[in-house]
Amino acid sequence: MRKFCLFFILITFFSLFTCFVAENVDLLQIKSQDISVEFSNDGADLILSWTPLPYPCIYKIETYSETTGILKDSPRYHLLTSDEIFETSYRVPRAPIPNFYRISARGIFGKEIFRTKKIIDNPNFSRPRPFPIFHYTEKNPASLMPFLVWHTVPNAVCYELELLNAPPEVEGGISPSENHQIEITARIFTNGYQADLREHFYKNEKIYWRVRALGLHKEPIGEFSIAELICVDNSLSLPNCPLINNFDFINYKNQPIYPAYSWIPIHDAPQYEVELLNHPPEIENDVEPSADSLWRQVTADQSSLYDEYSRPYAGPYYWRVRALDKDKNPIGTWSNSEKFIVEDFTKGVTTAILGDSVAHGGGAVSYSPRALEYSYATYIDFPILNLSRSGDTAKTSLQRVYSDVLPFHPKNLIISTGTNCLRDASISSQNVIEDFKEIEKFCLENNIRPIFLTLMPINPENIFYIFRTETDPNWHEKLIEINDFIKHREFYIDIEPYFYDAEGKMSNTFAIDGMHPDIRGKMLIGEIINLNRHLFKD
């Protein structure tokens, strides 16, 4: 027995020694190798897989976004997240922006022994054509009122969905069908729609559907999706509650402390109610509100709601939504509940953002701050806590510093507010400057470094087209005066010059609605902040 134990110890020691030598001198010449990589479909997601290395190791998958290429000193790629696994395949969510990947491996002693020579492109990124998420087949038939859901197209303002009684004359393209259309619905402001097939089902032998993305003026910005047959089982019960929209959302970044909630609406419901809890509901999909809900709010918005209160307390939260009629009576049941977790930041954070909707997130008219690809915090290279709130002016941002900033004790505070003040003729540049002085004073008194972002230009014509509100005709003079004040602060980052068009307004390239930068604009703000990393305290 002793001989066996000694033999086992020697074998183990020899194996570990061999591994140690192999990692440090590359006996197997792993570093000079490359691996074969492929993507395969698995329902809504993709599977990235690769050939295993001839050595026991842990694989690291890094996910990147491509930068704008506007700033000459910016790298080509921005690291979004990384994961470590033992397997040789990795589930890749269909992100709302093109993602790129790099695979590396470390041995059992922790030394990196391999890294792919190139960043891996995802050839399956199918934008700007929508890609269906739900497929209704003979084995998985739809009811007569199915949810038709698709992956988002970046910067799509809305979508147009077509029901057909036969495949279209030409697949894809940007033109509706001339001969097979039985219904067309535009102005769908989210990536899903509950169709009503009850009348069509009894008139048509087969029903197909397809969808395309539209821009600000309802112009197509991409092709129709490939038409899909809807196999129907008319005995199935009809869905009578909204569908939580957790599709295509980035889930590896912290949400703002003022949450936003998103769902796919049910057919023709005029309004919705959202309920927030700190525990799962006692009964899922019931009809009554919870007796101990933290908060409930009714909205006429068809697909999202912004929380009016911050949610800074660590722990799990649960929310759900139900449809209401015009008299606020419930239509059907509550949706499934959705969980989100707030991390514990009470020990302090290095950097936080205090701002308005530009900093809170969202863009392209239809996307709320829940869609983190429309948040510039997503593209910053260091951890950020987003304390911003949509609708803020410089005054209301100032009013929140003690309640929303001080509890987190940030070392640095990015001050990114004032855009709404440019629009409002009742707010002068001096009003904004005085509020900024008070925010700066608060920071200095609490050992927080205030780092101001200059205000960007706006586009009054686009703002009026979308929001039907007038803009102060003196907005640009106000912007110059406010930014002149900012540029005399000790710490500031100048983002203003990058966003002008030829007419001296916010460029449509960056902000479709005239004030809230879309994905490319948010990427650019993040990249500018990254190049000014030296301003921040560690």
Legacy VTK file of the C-alpha trace (Angstrom):
# vtk DataFile Version 3.0
C-alpha trace
ASCII
DATASET POLYDATA
POINTS 538 float
0.000 0.000 0.000
2.877 2.341 0.881
4.543 1.587 -2.425
1.311 2.371 -4.249
0.917 5.701 -2.404
4.547 6.596 -3.104
4.096 5.676 -6.751
0.920 7.814 -6.949
2.699 10.786 -5.352
5.629 10.453 -7.769
3.309 10.246 -10.768
1.362 13.294 -9.573
4.544 15.266 -8.924
5.958 14.285 -12.306
2.718 15.294 -14.062
2.604 18.672 -12.321
6.285 19.265 -13.017
5.726 18.404 -16.684
2.784 20.813 -16.859
4.811 23.547 -15.168
7.675 23.111 -17.651
5.267 22.875 -20.585
3.613 26.173 -19.618
6.842 28.062 -19.093
8.919 26.844 -22.038
6.050 26.040 -24.462
7.169 22.449 -25.053
4.051 21.745 -27.140
4.522 24.962 -29.154
0.958 25.994 -28.366
1.687 29.716 -28.671
2.577 29.314 -32.341
-0.666 27.449 -33.101
-4.014 28.824 -34.147
-7.404 27.194 -33.722
-10.335 26.582 -36.018
-13.387 28.626 -34.987
-16.991 28.342 -36.122
-20.405 29.805 -35.303
-23.591 27.737 -35.273
-27.213 28.667 -34.615
-28.988 27.591 -31.449
-32.379 29.232 -31.459
-32.117 32.874 -30.432
-28.401 32.612 -29.654
-25.276 31.530 -31.491
-22.683 29.007 -30.400
-19.022 29.937 -30.823
-16.917 26.759 -30.793
-13.273 25.954 -31.421
-10.835 23.060 -31.600
-9.429 22.135 -28.179
-5.776 22.711 -27.390
-3.600 19.652 -26.632
-3.181 20.669 -23.004
-5.498 20.997 -19.959
-6.459 24.660 -19.723
-9.104 27.262 -18.938
-10.401 29.245 -21.912
-11.047 32.980 -21.727
-13.493 34.564 -24.186
-13.246 38.337 -24.533
-16.083 40.233 -26.206
-15.338 43.513 -27.992
-17.177 46.248 -29.832
-15.530 48.144 -32.657
-14.815 51.807 -31.909
-15.979 54.656 -34.142
-12.581 55.265 -35.769
-13.099 59.013 -35.350
-10.423 59.603 -32.708
-6.945 58.899 -34.024
-5.592 57.859 -30.632
-8.421 55.417 -29.880
-7.818 51.668 -30.257
-9.840 49.819 -32.883
-11.719 47.686 -30.348
-13.283 48.281 -26.950
-13.437 45.403 -24.471
-17.005 44.854 -23.278
-16.695 41.744 -21.137
-14.764 38.525 -20.609
-15.715 35.049 -19.367
-13.673 31.990 -18.411
-14.883 28.433 -19.104
-13.527 24.889 -19.304
-15.580 23.967 -22.377
-14.627 24.564 -26.003
-17.926 26.220 -26.923
-19.517 29.464 -25.775
-23.077 30.729 -26.090
-23.007 34.115 -27.821
-26.138 36.255 -27.350
-27.261 38.033 -30.502
-26.167 41.465 -29.364
-27.825 44.629 -30.720
-24.415 45.797 -31.969
-21.737 43.858 -33.887
-19.480 42.030 -31.445
-16.005 40.621 -31.936
-14.216 37.934 -29.972
-10.801 36.773 -28.867
-10.027 33.406 -27.283
-7.085 32.799 -24.987
-6.141 29.964 -22.650
-4.242 29.677 -19.406
-2.746 26.534 -17.989
-3.274 24.959 -14.598
-0.523 27.170 -13.133
-2.272 30.330 -14.347
0.132 31.253 -17.136
-1.350 32.321 -20.479
-0.309 29.694 -23.010
-2.377 30.715 -26.022
-4.138 33.707 -27.590
-5.811 33.876 -30.995
-3.721 35.915 -33.384
-6.664 37.970 -34.644
-9.912 39.345 -33.315
-12.696 37.012 -34.467
-15.494 38.587 -36.486
-19.040 37.250 -36.148
-20.234 36.462 -39.704
-23.776 35.815 -38.443
-24.442 39.435 -37.540
-27.429 39.940 -39.812
-28.220 43.621 -39.383
-29.822 45.672 -40.732
-32.290 42.883 -41.569
-34.391 41.835 -38.539
-33.989 38.206 -37.501
-37.019 36.409 -35.988
-36.632 35.112 -32.425
-39.814 33.004 -32.234
-40.468 30.445 -34.971
-43.963 28.948 -35.185
-43.657 25.489 -36.700
-45.874 22.404 -36.784
-44.150 21.193 -33.624
-44.406 24.637 -32.016
-47.591 26.219 -33.399
-48.912 29.671 -32.634
-52.236 30.678 -31.183
-54.478 32.982 -33.190
-52.809 35.961 -31.461
-49.096 35.150 -31.447
-46.231 37.366 -30.362
-44.003 38.002 -33.372
-40.599 38.997 -31.993
-37.331 39.806 -33.735
-33.793 40.924 -32.965
-33.405 44.695 -32.981
-31.829 46.663 -35.797
-29.424 49.308 -34.428
-30.859 52.844 -34.595
-34.231 51.702 -35.956
-36.830 54.258 -34.884
-39.725 51.863 -35.529
-40.669 48.782 -37.541
-43.168 47.837 -40.222
-44.664 44.330 -40.190
-46.343 42.630 -43.123
-48.716 39.621 -43.085
-48.897 37.679 -46.362
-51.021 34.872 -47.776
-48.041 33.497 -49.760
-44.271 34.011 -49.844
-43.356 37.478 -51.214
-42.524 37.928 -54.873
-38.937 38.757 -53.860
-37.379 37.788 -50.532
-35.822 40.648 -48.603
-35.675 43.982 -50.348
-37.275 47.184 -49.113
-40.575 47.060 -51.024
-43.811 45.649 -49.585
-45.433 42.756 -51.412
-47.731 43.850 -54.244
-49.854 40.706 -54.566
-49.773 38.752 -51.312
-50.194 41.359 -48.589
-53.166 40.882 -46.275
-52.118 43.377 -43.591
-49.321 45.872 -42.996
-48.670 47.582 -39.682
-46.166 50.398 -39.218
-45.247 52.470 -36.172
-44.237 49.461 -34.067
-41.877 51.089 -31.584
-40.297 47.961 -30.161
-38.961 44.670 -31.487
-42.179 42.708 -31.156
-45.857 42.751 -32.039
-48.884 40.699 -31.022
-50.665 39.913 -34.271
-54.401 39.225 -34.473
-54.868 36.376 -36.958
-58.454 35.502 -36.061
-59.992 37.011 -39.169
-57.111 36.183 -41.508
-56.913 32.535 -40.416
-60.349 31.645 -41.775
-59.794 33.503 -45.058
-56.295 32.322 -45.952
-54.842 28.877 -46.306
-51.435 30.015 -45.056
-50.129 33.137 -43.305
-46.552 34.412 -43.507
-44.930 37.338 -41.745
-41.898 39.558 -42.211
-40.684 42.872 -40.787
-38.335 45.710 -41.684
-36.747 48.614 -39.800
-37.681 52.236 -40.453
-35.884 55.502 -39.785
-36.999 58.871 -38.452
-39.197 59.715 -41.444
-40.486 56.137 -41.839
-37.940 55.442 -44.563
-36.608 51.859 -44.728
-33.144 51.489 -43.236
-32.736 47.853 -44.138
-34.361 44.908 -45.854
-37.389 42.911 -44.826
-36.665 39.791 -42.801
-37.012 36.474 -44.566
-40.737 35.668 -44.647
-41.760 32.912 -42.243
-44.835 30.696 -42.249
-46.946 30.905 -39.079
-48.252 27.452 -38.236
-51.428 27.970 -36.203
-53.312 25.790 -33.743
-56.624 27.575 -33.220
-57.333 25.505 -30.084
-54.520 27.184 -28.156
-55.478 29.841 -25.611
-54.767 33.450 -26.560
-51.960 35.239 -24.675
-53.555 37.925 -22.503
-50.571 39.545 -20.806
-47.587 41.570 -22.070
-44.347 39.797 -22.846
-41.303 40.951 -20.845
-38.775 42.294 -23.348
-35.474 40.808 -22.201
-34.310 40.147 -25.748
-31.072 41.642 -27.080
-30.243 43.442 -23.850
-26.658 43.698 -22.656
-26.618 42.024 -19.232
-22.975 42.298 -18.200
-23.024 45.991 -17.300
-24.677 47.690 -14.331
-28.033 49.287 -15.009
-28.553 52.937 -13.924
-29.900 53.360 -10.409
-33.058 54.805 -12.010
-34.308 51.664 -13.815
-36.352 51.416 -16.987
-38.774 48.575 -17.715
-39.535 47.224 -21.218
-42.135 44.855 -22.620
-43.862 43.729 -25.830
-47.438 45.107 -25.678
-50.598 43.077 -26.166
-52.874 43.903 -29.069
-54.617 47.303 -28.836
-54.302 47.808 -25.049
-54.345 51.585 -24.348
-52.208 51.623 -21.187
-50.119 49.513 -18.816
-49.271 49.192 -15.137
-45.840 48.184 -13.819
-45.385 46.714 -10.341
-42.066 46.464 -8.467
-41.380 44.024 -5.607
-38.399 42.953 -3.513
-39.459 39.312 -3.738
-41.110 37.113 -6.372
-44.885 37.569 -6.565
-46.804 35.042 -4.485
-48.620 33.879 -7.607
-47.245 34.321 -11.115
-49.671 35.570 -13.786
-52.442 36.357 -11.336
-54.914 39.215 -11.736
-54.506 41.123 -8.467
-51.776 43.616 -7.500
-49.439 42.537 -4.708
-50.337 43.872 -1.281
-46.708 44.676 -0.452
-45.470 46.060 -3.766
-42.730 48.682 -3.492
-44.154 50.744 -6.328
-46.801 50.689 -9.041
-47.168 53.091 -11.919
-49.575 53.412 -14.866
-48.334 54.599 -18.254
-49.789 55.211 -21.703
-46.428 54.300 -23.211
-46.872 51.074 -25.112
-43.532 49.402 -24.417
-41.506 51.018 -21.617
-41.637 52.933 -18.342
-38.933 54.911 -16.536
-38.865 54.485 -12.772
-39.419 57.815 -11.022
-37.394 56.676 -8.005
-33.810 55.532 -7.676
-33.177 51.925 -6.617
-29.840 52.130 -4.824
-30.371 49.434 -2.197
-28.496 46.216 -2.870
-30.377 43.009 -3.509
-32.829 41.394 -5.902
-35.879 43.188 -7.321
-38.789 41.752 -9.312
-41.080 43.593 -11.676
-44.038 42.715 -13.868
-46.520 44.508 -16.110
-50.170 44.172 -17.049
-52.432 45.801 -19.619
-55.290 48.122 -18.684
-58.306 49.427 -20.567
-59.076 53.140 -20.875
-60.751 53.090 -17.434
-57.703 51.410 -15.837
-59.422 48.061 -15.481
-57.050 45.111 -15.991
-57.002 43.281 -19.310
-55.936 39.714 -18.661
-53.206 38.875 -16.147
-49.865 40.131 -14.962
-46.887 39.142 -17.086
-44.218 36.786 -15.849
-42.016 38.524 -13.301
-38.520 39.634 -14.255
-35.635 39.745 -11.783
-32.793 42.241 -11.624
-30.076 42.631 -9.005
-28.625 45.836 -7.603
-25.051 45.414 -6.460
-23.799 46.739 -3.137
-21.958 50.001 -3.803
-22.201 51.362 -0.261
-18.453 50.909 0.287
-17.902 53.522 -2.362
-17.208 53.652 -6.067
-14.367 55.192 -7.994
-16.422 57.017 -10.629
-20.094 57.929 -11.015
-22.100 59.923 -13.554
-24.626 62.582 -12.570
-26.673 63.635 -15.552
-29.825 63.909 -17.599
-31.209 61.651 -20.330
-28.050 61.967 -22.439
-26.167 60.244 -19.618
-29.068 58.103 -18.393
-29.169 56.326 -21.768
-31.525 55.495 -24.582
-31.752 56.917 -28.068
-33.130 56.543 -31.602
-36.526 57.657 -30.203
-37.599 54.117 -29.223
-34.867 52.814 -26.937
-34.964 53.341 -23.182
-31.965 53.375 -20.790
-32.585 49.631 -20.368
-30.855 49.220 -23.762
-27.267 49.697 -22.603
-25.862 49.894 -26.122
-27.368 53.420 -26.050
-25.430 54.345 -22.880
-22.003 55.945 -23.148
-21.097 54.304 -19.822
-21.023 50.984 -21.726
-18.050 52.195 -23.769
-15.947 53.567 -20.910
-12.895 51.456 -20.084
-13.256 51.638 -16.304
-16.156 50.860 -13.911
-18.919 53.454 -13.790
-22.012 53.846 -11.620
-24.756 55.695 -13.495
-26.716 58.038 -11.212
-28.388 59.911 -14.071
-32.103 60.534 -14.506
-33.982 61.348 -17.690
-35.678 64.743 -17.702
-33.181 66.408 -15.389
-32.153 70.025 -15.701
-29.020 71.377 -14.080
-31.247 72.448 -11.167
-32.839 69.031 -10.588
-29.434 67.328 -10.911
-28.179 69.687 -8.188
-31.172 68.799 -6.022
-30.215 65.108 -6.156
-26.553 65.324 -5.123
-27.128 64.602 -1.428
-29.641 61.800 -1.971
-28.156 60.117 -5.051
-24.429 60.943 -5.059
-23.238 61.259 -1.469
-24.276 57.740 -0.308
-21.877 56.176 -2.837
-18.841 58.369 -1.971
-17.403 58.418 -5.517
-13.844 59.658 -5.948
-14.810 61.167 -9.324
-18.124 62.544 -10.555
-18.753 63.038 -14.258
-21.207 65.956 -14.502
-23.248 65.487 -17.669
-26.376 67.603 -17.405
-27.847 70.789 -18.870
-29.095 69.708 -22.308
-32.735 70.235 -21.314
-31.808 73.732 -20.181
-30.731 74.630 -23.711
-34.238 73.902 -24.985
-36.071 75.769 -22.241
-36.335 79.528 -22.856
-37.196 80.120 -19.186
-33.749 78.848 -18.095
-30.833 81.208 -18.738
-27.196 80.274 -19.164
-26.487 82.040 -15.877
-29.049 79.838 -14.119
-27.178 76.764 -15.357
-23.784 78.185 -14.407
-24.976 78.924 -10.872
-26.266 75.367 -10.532
-22.943 74.021 -11.827
-21.098 76.111 -9.238
-23.178 74.532 -6.489
-22.561 71.004 -7.812
-18.839 71.768 -7.978
-18.910 73.138 -4.428
-20.682 70.010 -3.173
-18.034 67.819 -4.807
-15.078 69.709 -3.382
-16.579 69.744 0.113
-16.974 65.969 -0.039
-13.583 65.110 -1.534
-15.098 64.271 -4.914
-13.354 65.366 -8.095
-15.895 67.152 -10.358
-15.266 66.399 -14.051
-17.583 68.364 -16.313
-18.594 67.325 -19.825
-19.250 70.228 -22.181
-22.755 70.406 -23.614
-23.322 69.156 -27.151
-25.256 71.028 -29.834
-28.912 70.188 -30.427
-31.124 70.171 -33.532
-34.369 72.116 -32.922
-36.062 70.885 -36.130
-35.595 67.220 -35.258
-36.606 67.852 -31.646
-39.858 69.452 -32.793
-40.546 66.662 -35.303
-40.240 63.999 -32.594
-41.357 65.688 -29.374
-43.544 68.516 -30.715
-41.840 71.027 -28.415
-40.234 74.320 -29.356
-36.581 75.072 -28.616
-35.225 78.342 -27.237
-33.997 80.240 -30.346
-30.984 81.384 -28.295
-29.907 77.814 -27.470
-26.526 78.123 -29.180
-25.599 81.350 -27.404
-26.499 79.657 -24.108
-24.378 76.639 -25.030
-21.344 78.843 -25.766
-21.655 80.677 -22.441
-22.153 77.488 -20.421
-19.292 75.681 -22.136
-17.012 78.688 -21.660
-17.659 78.359 -17.921
-16.949 74.612 -18.050
-13.682 75.153 -19.931
-12.437 77.308 -17.064
-12.907 74.479 -14.542
-9.877 72.540 -13.361
-11.262 69.251 -14.709
-13.405 69.026 -17.827
-13.746 66.962 -21.006
-14.679 68.758 -24.211
-17.085 66.672 -26.306
-18.879 69.578 -28.026
-16.774 69.959 -31.238
-17.355 66.399 -32.444
-21.136 66.583 -32.824
-21.822 69.480 -35.219
-23.216 69.164 -38.723
-22.469 71.652 -41.518
-25.256 73.947 -40.257
-23.937 74.180 -36.711
-26.519 71.816 -35.192
-26.436 68.300 -33.765
-25.554 65.994 -36.630
-28.132 63.403 -37.695
-25.201 60.999 -37.894
-25.043 60.977 -34.109
-28.563 61.775 -32.856
-31.691 61.028 -34.876
-33.986 62.922 -32.504
-31.764 66.005 -32.335
-30.468 65.684 -28.786
-29.962 62.088 -27.582
-26.930 60.496 -29.254
-27.577 57.075 -30.713
-25.143 54.132 -30.637
-22.350 55.756 -32.626
-22.661 58.989 -30.653
-22.626 57.160 -27.317
-19.583 55.186 -28.429
-17.823 58.439 -29.317
-18.527 60.026 -25.917
-17.145 56.924 -24.192
-14.023 56.999 -26.364
-13.401 60.685 -25.612
-13.701 59.992 -21.880
-11.273 57.057 -22.219
-8.681 59.353 -23.790
-9.005 61.633 -20.755
-8.478 58.882 -18.179
-5.616 60.889 -16.687
-8.125 63.377 -15.222
-9.627 60.776 -12.894
-8.425 59.881 -9.420
-7.680 56.175 -8.956
LINES 1 539
538 0 1 2 3 4 5 6 7 8 9 10 11 12 13 14 15 16 17 18 19 20 21 22 23 24 25 26 27 28 29 30 31 32 33 34 35 36 37 38 39 40 41 42 43 44 45 46 47 48 49 50 51 52 53 54 55 56 57 58 59 60 61 62 63 64 65 66 67 68 69 70 71 72 73 74 75 76 77 78 79 80 81 82 83 84 85 86 87 88 89 90 91 92 93 94 95 96 97 98 99 100 101 102 103 104 105 106 107 108 109 110 111 112 113 114 115 116 117 118 119 120 121 122 123 124 125 126 127 128 129 130 131 132 133 134 135 136 137 138 139 140 141 142 143 144 145 146 147 148 149 150 151 152 153 154 155 156 157 158 159 160 161 162 163 164 165 166 167 168 169 170 171 172 173 174 175 176 177 178 179 180 181 182 183 184 185 186 187 188 189 190 191 192 193 194 195 196 197 198 199 200 201 202 203 204 205 206 207 208 209 210 211 212 213 214 215 216 217 218 219 220 221 222 223 224 225 226 227 228 229 230 231 232 233 234 235 236 237 238 239 240 241 242 243 244 245 246 247 248 249 250 251 252 253 254 255 256 257 258 259 260 261 262 263 264 265 266 267 268 269 270 271 272 273 274 275 276 277 278 279 280 281 282 283 284 285 286 287 288 289 290 291 292 293 294 295 296 297 298 299 300 301 302 303 304 305 306 307 308 309 310 311 312 313 314 315 316 317 318 319 320 321 322 323 324 325 326 327 328 329 330 331 332 333 334 335 336 337 338 339 340 341 342 343 344 345 346 347 348 349 350 351 352 353 354 355 356 357 358 359 360 361 362 363 364 365 366 367 368 369 370 371 372 373 374 375 376 377 378 379 380 381 382 383 384 385 386 387 388 389 390 391 392 393 394 395 396 397 398 399 400 401 402 403 404 405 406 407 408 409 410 411 412 413 414 415 416 417 418 419 420 421 422 423 424 425 426 427 428 429 430 431 432 433 434 435 436 437 438 439 440 441 442 443 444 445 446 447 448 449 450 451 452 453 454 455 456 457 458 459 460 461 462 463 464 465 466 467 468 469 470 471 472 473 474 475 476 477 478 479 480 481 482 483 484 485 486 487 488 489 490 491 492 493 494 495 496 497 498 499 500 501 502 503 504 505 506 507 508 509 510 511 512 513 514 515 516 517 518 519 520 521 522 523 524 525 526 527 528 529 530 531 532 533 534 535 536 537
